């Protein structure tokens, strides 16, 4: 079969980077689209390696059921689709006959296409007629969404294109580390910084993003609301309020002004740990700029007061007159690939397509008309995600759960409690690509198509609706999620209401969203192809779409945005004698979400990354912990084990862990499930923990082992890496070895056009049968002029690292390249002729 190039998108984060997938006979390969406006040729290591999962040997290729029905301790065994679907349909009918319609629940994911998310919401309400549906986006940006709706009348992550970040003169970035979570987006931040923009980062850790900023504020986790109110207090005190904007375009400022009067700077410093001088520098930096943005993300929002915290930063943006001004405004950085579209069209417990409200009679009547049912058939709003999970198997709770594109046995808060509730279900059905930690607990596991094997649309963080194009068919015997829902609806007697054709589903979605807040009526597949995506709202096919919101007003009854008074309250759980430290969680560059996919990627850039707990040297010293020791964290809910990473990049009272692992390294065994009263977001980002040393660096048995799956699989063709290196088993995690090219060297420049070797010590031959990858570069320059370090591969320049005069640089590499065995890696220097000085070099490599 000839190879064909298909323009599609990375399956991971909300950037939805444009890629070109080359497929014919498997395996497929990919490269970034150089001209797609979001990533413009950029791609992170996750994206580069996405195609390796299409033919992964652990991929599910047949439905699985328990050998002994109803006994989840019995092994999973392969079965045919008819048997699996009949079992599910019979279980649904039996559950609803015994417990009522709400005895069956649905839980979706932010990785589903718009068509699949829409169909899943419709399936719950039409085929099952249950109120019980929510999705893992409730755990993502629901707080910012709630704040956006009540302030602006609309929820769209960024109300402007991503490229506007490069043009604004000031950015306040709160609780986000895009250098690690979405590296291709950093080109816009970097362009702004290069043009002289002031970037202020709020994060308890000195991340790669914070390290490159003009100013870094390190508050105690959970105190961002006090910080925002304190900044607004200073804006008012310093006379920096845009009074004309406030008078003409907003309402409610007087109450907010009175509310922040008590947030004087020294009080805010005591609460947050951020100095008064930094608070003043922040407000003056924002107010002095002709254009400015305030951006929040999960670090600020995943708290018991996350909605109010987002609202406090909205208040600050409104007081400065930012929303609707060119290259200015408030936005939130979405995390999941389709976190935006996933909630717009009906996966959330209280929403219908187009962001209509299930509790609104007019909204119910409109959508029921599109669906061809009586409005009275629609259920009332159901429970939010954690509330539904917390009641599974109990009286009044869900007894059968259908789960798509989510791994709640890792991603939900207080995950031990959630696993207990999953065990109490009568029937658990999971649709996934791999046997995730949740699928391992299921009665029925359904294999599904992957991103490159399905057609549909996604909506990225800018509100740009894009095409996910099918580049190759799924393996024989695999149904995609639309086909699965259609087949189940047929068995439940509602099949005539459903289609497995994504084009038909999208056309129905357009009709169902028409006139709603998230109006897709004017968006077609043809327009998406022609325009590199279309921004919603787009009510008609001759409408240009809406890349930038709020220029002429807000979609509220009077066209004004709302200030809302919000007051700081301490996090729901604070340190005490038993649990004296603050835990916060987040993402790593190498992994994504619960790690179901990325932990299986054979590339060393991802497979070698371990679950680490970051703690400050002062805290480590007090606890007798050294770098790479094995440590145990405990909270009021459970324990988890990690390898210690001792770093002065974090506050002395705070511990950071990633949430990508299950088993003994499950961060969410620790986190607090207390919910924000408005968004029902759990408090992932702040809880109280203790930490003790468990063992030495070589006590690996104390850490999570790679998952071993017993399910039977049919033969799959080898992956590209297996073809290139047939002696290396890519289905078995391999031990990584680190190698460093480092030292302090004197030099004399040989000219700007001549990379000159520095030392024979800075040369390394990659062993045969091994792949090496450069993971970071650090360097320092003692001279008064710019110099450049060049990484050479087999005598050819591969990467350039400029180091400023009397300055230093730290570059976590965004695109990691494979360097095959036998290659020679050398470090050379480019400097003006005759320039002499000293350079400090540290290039980190990992080899498998």
C-alpha positions in Angstrom: 0.0 0.0 0.0 1.5 3.4 -0.9 2.2 5.9 1.8 -0.2 8.8 2.2 0.4 12.1 4.1 -2.6 13.2 6.2 -2.7 16.6 7.9 -4.1 16.0 11.4 -3.3 16.8 15.0 -1.4 15.5 18.0 -3.6 13.5 20.3 -2.4 15.0 23.6 -2.7 18.5 25.1 -5.0 21.4 24.3 -2.6 23.0 21.8 -3.7 20.2 19.4 -0.5 20.8 17.4 -0.7 20.3 13.6 1.1 17.2 12.4 1.5 15.3 9.2 1.0 11.6 9.6 2.5 9.4 6.9 0.7 6.1 6.7 0.1 3.3 4.3 1.3 0.0 5.5 1.9 0.2 9.3 3.8 1.5 11.1 3.0 5.2 10.6 5.4 8.1 11.1 4.7 11.7 11.8 6.3 15.2 11.6 5.0 18.6 12.6 3.1 20.8 10.3 5.4 23.8 9.6 2.5 26.1 8.8 -0.2 25.3 11.3 -0.9 28.5 13.3 -0.8 27.0 16.7 2.5 25.2 16.8 4.2 26.5 13.6 6.5 23.5 13.3 7.0 22.9 17.0 6.3 19.6 18.7 7.2 18.2 22.1 8.6 14.7 22.8 5.0 13.4 23.5 3.9 14.5 20.1 6.9 13.1 18.3 6.3 9.7 19.8 2.5 9.6 19.5 2.6 7.2 16.5 4.5 4.6 18.4 1.4 3.7 20.3 -0.7 2.8 17.2 0.9 -0.6 17.0 2.0 -1.0 20.6 2.1 -4.7 21.6 0.0 -4.0 24.7 -2.8 -2.4 22.7 -6.3 -3.9 23.3 -7.5 -5.7 20.1 -10.5 -7.7 21.4 -13.3 -7.1 23.9 -12.5 -8.7 27.3 -14.8 -10.1 29.9 -14.3 -11.9 33.2 -13.7 -15.6 33.0 -16.3 -16.0 35.8 -19.0 -13.4 35.2 -19.4 -11.1 38.2 -16.1 -12.2 39.8 -13.6 -9.5 39.2 -10.9 -11.6 40.8 -11.1 -14.0 37.9 -9.0 -13.3 34.8 -10.1 -11.2 31.9 -10.5 -13.3 28.7 -11.1 -12.3 25.0 -14.6 -12.5 23.6 -16.5 -11.3 20.5 -18.3 -8.0 20.2 -21.8 -9.4 20.2 -21.2 -11.2 23.5 -19.7 -8.1 25.1 -22.3 -5.7 23.9 -25.2 -8.1 24.8 -23.7 -8.5 28.3 -23.6 -4.7 28.7 -27.1 -4.1 27.4 -28.5 -6.8 29.6 -26.7 -5.3 32.6 -28.1 -1.8 31.8 -31.6 -3.2 31.6 -31.3 -5.2 34.8 -29.8 -2.3 36.7 -32.5 0.2 35.6 -35.3 -2.2 36.3 -34.0 -2.7 39.9 -32.7 0.8 40.7 -34.3 3.2 38.2 -32.8 5.0 35.3 -30.2 6.9 37.4 -28.8 3.5 38.5 -26.7 3.7 35.3 -24.1 6.4 34.9 -21.7 7.6 32.2 -18.2 9.1 32.7 -16.4 10.6 29.7 -13.1 12.2 28.9 -11.6 15.3 27.5 -9.9 13.2 24.8 -13.1 12.4 23.0 -13.8 14.2 19.8 -16.6 16.8 19.7 -18.7 14.2 17.9 -18.1 11.5 20.5 -18.6 13.9 23.4 -21.9 15.1 21.9 -23.0 11.5 21.2 -22.1 10.4 24.7 -24.2 13.1 26.3 -27.1 12.3 24.0 -26.6 8.5 24.7 -27.0 9.1 28.4 -30.1 11.3 28.1 -31.8 9.6 25.1 -30.8 5.9 25.1 -30.4 5.6 28.9 -32.5 8.5 30.0 -30.2 8.9 33.0 -29.1 12.1 34.8 -25.9 10.6 35.8 -23.2 11.7 33.3 -20.1 13.8 33.9 -16.5 13.8 32.6 -12.9 14.3 33.7 -12.9 17.9 32.5 -14.7 18.6 35.8 -11.3 17.9 37.3 -9.6 20.3 34.8 -10.8 23.8 34.1 -14.3 23.8 35.5 -13.5 26.5 38.1 -12.2 29.0 35.4 -15.2 28.0 33.2 -17.6 28.9 36.0 -15.9 32.2 36.7 -15.8 33.0 33.0 -19.5 32.4 32.6 -20.6 34.5 35.6 -18.2 37.3 34.8 -18.3 37.4 30.9 -21.4 35.4 30.1 -19.2 32.9 28.2 -16.6 30.2 28.8 -13.8 29.9 26.3 -10.3 29.1 27.5 -8.5 31.9 25.6 -10.7 34.6 24.2 -8.0 35.4 21.7 -5.6 33.4 19.4 -2.5 31.9 21.0 -0.3 34.0 18.7 -1.5 37.2 20.5 0.7 36.1 23.5 3.7 37.2 21.4 2.3 40.6 20.9 1.3 41.6 24.4 3.6 43.8 26.5 2.9 42.1 29.8 1.7 38.7 31.0 0.8 37.6 34.5 0.8 33.8 34.4 -0.7 32.1 37.4 -0.3 28.4 38.2 1.0 27.2 34.8 4.2 25.8 33.4 3.8 25.7 29.6 7.6 25.1 29.1 6.9 21.6 30.5 3.2 21.0 29.7 2.9 22.5 26.2 6.4 23.3 25.0 5.5 24.5 21.5 3.5 27.3 23.0 6.7 28.7 24.5 7.6 30.2 21.1 5.0 32.8 21.7 6.1 33.5 25.2 9.7 33.6 24.0 8.9 36.0 21.2 7.2 38.4 23.6 10.2 38.2 26.0 12.6 38.9 23.2 10.6 42.0 22.2 10.9 43.3 25.8 7.6 42.1 27.3 7.3 41.8 31.1 6.4 38.3 32.1 5.4 37.6 35.7 4.9 34.0 36.8 3.1 32.9 40.0 4.1 29.4 41.0 5.4 27.8 44.3 8.1 26.2 42.1 10.8 27.9 40.0 9.8 26.0 36.9 11.4 26.4 33.5 8.7 28.9 32.6 9.3 30.9 35.8 13.0 30.8 35.4 12.8 32.8 32.2 10.3 35.4 33.5 11.0 39.0 34.5 9.6 38.3 38.0 8.7 35.1 39.8 6.3 35.1 42.8 6.3 32.0 45.0 3.2 31.9 47.1 2.1 29.2 49.5 -0.2 26.8 47.5 -3.8 27.7 48.0 -3.3 31.5 48.7 -3.7 32.8 45.1 -7.0 34.4 45.9 -5.4 36.5 48.6 -2.7 37.4 46.2 -5.1 38.5 43.5 -7.1 40.6 46.0 -3.9 42.1 47.2 -2.9 43.1 43.7 -6.2 44.7 43.1 -5.9 46.6 46.4 -2.6 48.1 45.1 -4.1 48.9 41.7 -6.7 50.9 43.5 -4.3 52.5 45.9 -1.8 53.4 43.2 -4.5 55.0 41.1 -4.1 52.5 38.2 -7.8 51.6 37.7 -9.0 52.2 34.2 -12.0 54.2 35.4 -13.5 54.9 32.0 -13.5 51.2 31.1 -15.0 50.2 34.5 -17.7 52.8 34.2 -18.6 52.0 30.5 -18.2 48.2 30.3 -18.6 46.6 33.8 -20.9 46.4 36.8 -20.3 45.6 40.5 -17.0 47.4 41.0 -18.0 49.3 44.1 -18.6 46.1 46.1 -15.3 44.6 44.9 -13.4 47.8 45.8 -14.9 47.7 49.3 -14.0 44.0 49.6 -10.3 44.3 48.7 -9.8 47.3 51.0 -8.6 45.0 53.8 -6.0 43.2 51.6 -3.2 45.7 52.5 0.2 44.6 51.3 1.8 43.4 54.5 -1.3 41.3 55.3 -1.1 39.7 51.9 2.6 39.1 52.4 1.9 37.2 55.6 -0.7 35.1 54.0 1.0 34.3 50.7 4.8 34.7 51.5 5.1 37.1 48.5 7.0 40.3 49.4 5.4 43.7 49.2 8.1 44.8 46.8 7.1 42.0 44.4 3.4 42.9 44.7 4.1 46.5 43.8 6.4 45.5 40.9 3.6 43.2 39.6 0.9 45.8 39.5 3.2 48.5 38.1 4.4 46.2 35.4 0.9 45.3 34.3 -0.4 48.9 34.4 2.6 50.4 32.6 2.0 48.2 29.6 -0.1 49.3 26.7 -1.4 45.7 26.4 -1.5 43.0 29.1 -2.9 39.6 29.8 -3.7 37.7 33.0 -3.7 33.9 32.5 -4.6 31.3 35.1 -4.4 27.6 35.0 -4.8 24.5 37.3 -2.3 25.7 39.9 -4.7 28.5 40.8 -8.0 26.8 40.0 -7.8 23.2 41.4 -8.7 24.3 44.9 -11.8 24.4 47.1 -12.0 28.1 46.3 -10.9 27.7 42.7 -13.8 29.5 41.1 -13.4 32.5 43.5 -9.7 32.6 42.8 -10.3 32.7 39.0 -12.9 35.4 39.7 -10.4 37.4 41.7 -8.0 37.5 38.7 -10.9 38.4 36.4 -11.6 41.3 38.8 -8.0 42.4 38.5 -8.2 42.2 34.7 -11.4 44.2 34.5 -10.1 46.9 36.8 -7.1 47.3 34.5 -9.5 47.4 31.5 -7.9 44.4 29.7 -10.7 42.2 28.3 -11.6 43.2 24.8 -8.5 45.4 24.3 -6.1 44.5 21.5 -3.6 41.8 22.7 -5.0 42.0 26.2 -7.5 40.2 28.4 -8.1 37.3 30.9 -7.8 33.7 29.8 -7.3 30.3 31.2 -5.0 27.7 29.7 -6.9 24.5 29.1 -5.1 21.2 29.7 -6.8 18.3 28.0 -6.8 17.8 24.2 -10.6 18.5 23.9 -11.3 19.9 27.4 -13.0 22.9 25.7 -15.2 21.0 23.3 -15.8 18.1 25.6 -17.8 20.2 28.0 -19.6 22.4 25.5 -21.8 19.7 24.0 -23.3 17.7 26.8 -20.8 15.6 28.8 -21.2 17.7 32.0 -24.0 16.9 34.4 -25.8 20.2 34.0 -25.2 21.0 30.3 -26.7 20.3 26.9 -25.1 21.0 23.5 -24.0 24.5 22.7 -23.4 25.2 26.4 -27.2 25.2 27.0 -28.4 24.5 30.5 -30.3 21.3 31.3 -32.3 23.2 33.9 -33.6 25.9 31.5 -37.0 24.9 30.0 -36.3 26.8 26.8 -32.9 25.1 26.3 -34.5 21.7 27.0 -37.2 22.3 24.5 -34.8 23.3 21.8 -32.4 20.4 22.1 -35.3 17.9 22.5 -36.7 19.2 19.2 -33.3 18.5 17.5 -33.3 15.0 19.1 -36.9 14.3 18.2 -38.1 13.6 21.7 -40.5 15.2 24.2 -38.6 17.6 26.5 -40.1 15.8 29.5 -38.1 12.8 28.5 -34.9 14.6 29.3 -33.6 14.0 32.8 -32.9 16.8 35.3 -29.2 17.8 36.0 -27.3 15.0 37.7 -24.3 14.9 40.1 -20.9 16.3 39.3 -18.0 13.9 38.6 -16.6 13.2 42.1 -20.1 13.3 43.7 -21.2 10.6 41.3 -18.1 8.5 41.8 -18.3 8.8 45.6 -21.8 7.3 45.7 -21.2 4.4 43.3 -22.6 1.1 44.6 -24.3 2.9 47.5 -28.0 3.5 48.0 -29.2 6.1 45.6 -26.0 5.9 43.6 -24.9 4.5 40.3 -24.8 0.7 40.1 -23.6 0.4 36.5 -21.0 2.7 35.1 -20.0 3.2 31.4 -16.6 4.9 31.2 -14.9 6.2 28.0 -11.5 7.9 27.6 -10.7 8.3 31.3 -8.7 6.5 34.0 -10.3 7.5 37.2 -8.5 4.8 39.2 -5.5 7.1 38.9 -6.9 10.6 38.1 -9.7 11.0 40.7 -9.0 12.6 44.1 -8.8 10.3 47.1 -8.3 7.5 44.6 -8.4 4.7 47.2 -12.0 5.7 48.0 -12.8 5.8 44.3 -11.3 2.3 43.8 -13.5 1.0 46.7 -16.6 2.5 45.1 -15.7 1.0 41.7 -15.4 -2.4 43.4 -19.0 -1.9 44.8 -20.5 -1.5 41.3 -22.7 -4.3 39.8 -21.2 -3.7 36.4 -18.2 -1.6 35.2 -17.6 -1.1 31.5 -14.5 0.6 30.2 -13.6 1.6 26.7 -9.9 2.3 26.2 -6.9 1.7 24.0 -4.9 -0.1 26.8 -5.7 -2.0 29.9 -5.5 1.0 32.2 -5.7 0.8 35.9 -9.4 1.4 35.7 -9.9 -1.2 32.9 -8.1 -3.7 35.1 -11.0 -3.4 37.5 -13.8 -3.7 34.9 -16.3 -6.5 34.1 -16.1 -5.6 30.4 -13.3 -3.9 28.5 -13.9 -2.6 25.0 -11.0 -1.8 22.7 -11.4 1.4 20.7 -9.9 3.2 17.8 -7.0 5.6 18.3 -6.7 9.2 17.2 -5.2 8.5 13.8 -7.9 5.9 13.0 -10.9 8.1 13.5 -12.6 11.1 12.0 -13.9 14.1 13.9 -13.3 17.5 15.3 -11.6 18.9 18.4 -11.7 22.4 20.0 -8.4 23.6 21.2 -7.5 26.1 24.0 -8.2 29.1 21.7 -11.7 28.0 20.8 -10.4 26.9 17.4 -12.4 24.0 16.0 -10.1 21.7 14.1 -10.2 18.4 12.1 -9.0 15.1 13.4 -8.6 13.3 10.1 -8.5 9.5 9.7 -5.1 8.5 8.3 -5.4 4.7 8.5 -8.0 2.2 9.5 -8.0 0.6 13.0 -6.9 -3.0 13.4 -9.4 -5.6 12.3 -12.2 -6.0 14.9 -11.9 -2.6 16.5 -14.9 -0.3 16.8 -14.6 3.4 17.4 -16.6 5.0 20.2 -19.4 6.3 17.8 -19.9 2.7 16.5 -19.9 1.3 20.1 -22.6 3.8 21.2 -24.7 3.1 18.1 -24.5 -0.7 18.7 -25.5 -0.3 22.3 -28.4 2.1 21.4 -29.6 -0.5 18.9 -29.8 -3.1 21.6 -31.6 -0.7 23.9 -34.2 0.1 21.3 -33.1 3.7 20.6 -30.8 3.0 17.7 -32.8 5.2 15.3 -31.7 8.3 17.3 -28.0 7.6 16.7 -25.4 7.5 13.9 -21.9 6.1 13.7 -21.0 8.5 10.9 -19.0 11.4 12.3 -20.1 13.8 9.5 -23.8 13.1 10.3 -23.1 13.5 14.1 -21.3 16.8 13.5 -24.1 18.2 11.4 -26.6 17.3 14.2 -24.2 18.9 16.7 -24.3 22.1 14.6 -28.1 22.2 14.7 -28.2 21.4 18.5 -25.7 24.1 19.3 -27.3 26.8 17.0 -28.2 29.9 19.0 -26.3 28.6 22.1 -23.3 30.2 23.7 -21.0 27.7 22.0 -22.6 28.1 18.6 -21.0 25.8 15.9 -23.8 26.2 13.4 -21.7 27.9 10.8 -18.7 25.5 11.1 -18.3 22.8 8.5 -15.6 20.3 7.8 -15.0 22.1 4.5 -14.5 25.4 6.3 -12.2 23.9 8.8 -10.0 22.5 6.0 -9.9 25.8 4.2 -9.3 28.0 7.2 -7.0 25.9 9.4 -9.8 25.7 11.9 -12.8 28.0 12.7 -13.2 29.9 16.0 -16.6 29.7 17.7 -19.0 31.3 18.1 -19.8 31.0 14.4 -23.6 31.2 13.9 -23.8 31.0 10.1 -21.7 29.6 7.2 -20.9 33.2 6.0 -19.9 34.3 9.5 -16.1 34.6 9.8 -15.9 33.0 13.2 -14.7 34.8 16.3 -11.0 34.7 17.0 -11.2 37.5 19.5 -14.1 38.0 22.0 -15.3 41.1 23.8 -14.1 43.9 21.5 -17.6 45.3 21.2 -19.2 44.0 24.4 -19.9 40.9 26.5 -22.5 38.3 25.8 -24.6 39.3 28.9 -28.0 40.8 29.1 -26.7 44.4 29.3 -23.4 43.8 27.4 -21.4 44.4 30.6 -18.9 42.2 32.4 -19.4 41.5 36.1 -17.1 42.2 39.0 -18.0 39.9 41.9 -16.7 40.3 45.4 -14.7 37.2 46.5 -12.9 36.8 49.9 -10.0 34.7 50.8 -10.4 31.6 53.0 -7.5 29.3 53.9 -7.3 26.0 52.0 -9.7 23.3 53.2 -6.8 21.5 54.7 -3.7 23.2 56.2 -0.5 21.8 57.8 -0.5 20.7 61.4 1.8 18.7 63.7 0.8 15.4 62.1 0.9 16.6 58.5 3.3 19.6 58.6 3.9 20.2 54.8 1.9 21.4 51.9 1.5 19.0 48.9 0.9 20.3 45.4 0.6 18.2 42.3 1.1 18.7 38.5 2.3 17.6 35.1 5.7 16.7 33.8 6.9 17.2 30.2 7.4 13.5 29.6 3.9 12.3 30.7 0.3 13.1 30.0 -2.7 12.8 32.3 -2.8 9.4 34.1 0.0 8.1 31.9 -2.0 5.3 30.4 -0.5 6.1 27.0 2.8 8.0 27.6 4.1 5.6 30.2 4.1 2.9 27.5 6.1 4.9 24.9 9.4 3.2 24.4 11.4 6.5 23.9 13.8 7.1 26.7 12.6 10.7 27.0 9.4 9.3 28.4 10.0 5.7 29.6 13.0 6.8 31.8 11.0 9.4 33.7 10.2 8.3 37.3 7.7 9.5 39.8 9.7 12.0 41.9 8.8 14.1 45.0 10.4 17.5 44.7 11.5 19.0 48.0 13.8 21.8 49.1 17.3 21.1 50.4 16.5 22.6 53.8 13.5 20.3 54.2 15.5 17.3 52.9 18.3 18.0 55.4 15.9 18.3 58.3 14.3 14.9 57.4 17.6 13.1 56.6 16.7 12.7 52.9 19.2 12.9 50.1 18.7 13.2 46.4 17.2 10.0 44.8 16.3 8.4 48.2 12.9 6.7 48.4 10.4 8.6 50.4 6.9 8.0 51.6 4.3 10.8 51.7 1.2 10.4 53.8 -2.0 12.4 54.2 -5.3 11.9 56.0 -6.4 9.7 53.0 -3.5 7.5 52.2 0.2 7.1 51.4 2.3 7.2 48.2 6.0 6.4 47.5 8.3 8.5 45.3 12.0 9.0 44.6 13.2 12.2 46.2 14.3 15.1 44.0 16.1 17.6 46.1 16.0 21.1 44.6 16.0 24.7 45.7 13.4 25.4 43.0 10.6 24.9 45.4 9.4 26.5 48.6 10.8 25.1 51.8 7.3 24.2 53.1 6.0 22.6 50.0 6.4 19.2 48.3 5.5 18.7 44.6 4.6 15.3 43.0 3.4 14.4 39.5 0.0 12.7 39.1 0.8 10.5 36.1 1.3 7.2 38.0 -0.9 4.7 39.8 0.0 2.0 42.2 2.2 3.0 45.1 3.1 6.3 43.4 -0.5 7.5 43.0 -0.4 11.2 43.9 -4.2 11.1 44.2 -4.1 8.6 47.0 -3.1 11.8 49.0 -5.2 14.6 47.5 -8.3 16.1 49.2 -11.7 15.5 47.5 -13.3 18.5 49.1 -15.2 20.4 46.3 -15.4 24.0 45.2 -19.0 24.9 46.0 -19.5 26.5 42.5 -17.6 24.4 40.0 -17.5 21.1 42.1 -13.8 21.0 41.3 -11.7 18.9 43.8 -8.9 20.5 45.7 -6.0 18.7 43.9 -3.5 21.5 44.4 -3.2 21.8 48.2 -3.4 19.3 51.0 -1.4 18.6 54.2 1.2 15.7 54.1 4.0 14.2 56.1 7.1 12.9 54.5 9.6 10.2 55.8 12.6 8.5 54.3 11.9 4.9 53.3 15.1 3.7 51.7 18.2 4.2 49.6 18.3 5.2 45.9 18.9 1.6 44.9 15.8 0.3 46.8 13.8 0.1 43.6 11.5 -2.5 45.0 9.8 0.2 47.0 8.6 2.0 43.9 5.9 1.1 41.4 6.8 -1.7 39.0 5.8 -1.3 35.3 2.3 -2.7 34.7 2.1 -6.3 33.6 -1.0 -7.2 31.6 -2.3 -10.7 31.2 -5.0 -10.1 28.6 -4.6 -12.2 25.4 -3.8 -10.2 22.3 -3.7 -11.0 18.6 -0.6 -10.6 16.6 0.4 -7.0 15.8 3.0 -5.7 13.3 6.2 -4.5 14.9 6.6 -0.8 15.7 9.0 1.5 13.8 11.5 1.3 16.7 11.3 -2.5 16.6 12.0 -2.6 12.9 15.0 -0.2 13.3 16.3 -2.1 16.3 15.0 -5.7 16.1 17.1 -6.9 19.0 15.5 -4.5 21.4 12.2 -5.4 22.9 10.1 -2.2 23.0 7.4 -3.8 25.0 9.7 -4.2 28.0 10.9 -1.2 30.0 14.6 -0.9 29.7 17.1 0.5 32.2 18.3 4.0 31.4 21.9 5.2 31.8 22.7 8.8 32.3 25.8 10.4 30.6 27.1 13.9 31.2 29.4 16.1 29.2 30.3 18.7 31.7 33.1 20.8 33.2 34.8 24.2 33.4 37.0 25.1 30.4 39.2 28.0 29.4 38.9 29.0 25.7 40.0 31.4 23.1 37.6 32.2 20.3 38.4 31.0 16.7 35.7 33.1 14.9 32.0 33.3 14.5 32.0 30.9 11.5 34.1 28.2 13.1 32.8 25.9 15.8 36.0 25.0 17.7 36.4 21.9 19.9 36.9 22.8 23.5 38.3 19.6 25.0 38.6 15.9 24.2 36.6 15.3 27.4 33.6 16.8 25.7 33.3 14.0 23.2 31.2 10.9 23.5 30.6 7.8 21.3 27.1 6.4 21.7 27.5 2.6 22.2 26.2 0.3 19.6 22.6 -0.9 20.1 21.8 2.1 22.2 19.9 5.3 21.6 21.0 8.5 23.3 19.0 11.7 23.8 19.9 15.1 25.0 17.6 16.2 27.8 18.9 19.5 29.0 21.8 22.0 28.6 23.2 24.3 31.2 26.0 26.8 30.6 27.8 29.8 32.0 30.0 32.5 30.3 32.6 34.6 32.1 33.2 37.0 29.2 31.7 40.3 28.3 30.5 39.0 24.9 27.9 36.5 23.6 29.3 33.0 23.0 27.6 29.9 21.6 28.0 26.2 22.5 27.3 23.9 19.6 26.3 20.2 20.0 27.9 18.3 17.1 26.8 14.9 15.9 29.3 13.2 13.6 30.9 16.5 12.9 27.6 18.2 11.9 26.1 21.0 14.1 22.9 19.7 15.7 21.9 22.3 18.3 23.1 25.8 19.2 23.0 27.2 22.7 23.8 31.0 23.0 25.1 32.2 26.4 24.9 35.9 27.0 27.7 38.1 28.4 28.5 37.2 32.0 25.3 35.2 32.0 24.0 31.6 32.1 21.4 29.6 30.4 19.3 26.5 31.3 17.4 24.8 28.4 15.1 21.8 29.1 15.0 20.5 25.5 11.6 20.6 24.0 12.1 18.3 21.0 14.3 15.4 22.0 16.1 13.7 19.1 17.2 10.1 18.9 21.0 9.7 18.4 21.8 6.2 17.2 24.6 3.9 18.4 27.9 4.6 16.8 27.3 8.4 16.6 29.9 10.8 18.0 28.6 13.6 20.1 30.9 16.6 20.7 30.6 20.1 22.2 32.2 22.9 20.3 32.4 26.7 20.9 31.7 29.7 18.6 33.2 33.0 19.8 34.8 36.1 18.3 38.4 35.7 17.3 40.7 36.3 20.2 38.0 36.4 22.9 39.3 34.5 25.9 37.5 33.4 29.0 36.0 30.5 30.9 32.9 28.5 30.1 30.9 26.2 32.4 29.1 23.4 30.5 26.7 20.7 31.5 24.9 18.6 28.8 22.7 15.8 30.2 22.1 12.7 28.1 20.1 9.6 28.7 20.8 6.3 27.0 18.7 3.1 26.6 
